[in-house]
Amino acid sequence: MYHLAAERLNVPIGEILHVGDDLTTDVAGSIRCGMQACWINLFEGSLMQINDSRLLPHIEISRLASLTTLI
């Protein structure tokens, strides 16, 4: 899915920032494909105490509106 999106956008996969709230499917999946990952921490949990934190995201935000400051 990720590689297909990069092809359709005609953007190198490493220049895409995948945003999601699930550490396993969103963060780990995108990092393993070579994308950058942004984790939306909706419950204000600590990455060091969450069982699903196999790979650390490049960016962590607590609300979707925070993305506008990154752009």
Secondary structure, DSSP 8 states (H G I E B T S, - for coil): -HHHHHHHHT--GGG-EEEES-IIIIIIHHHHHT-EEEEE-TT---GGG-TT-SS--SEEESSGGGHHHH-
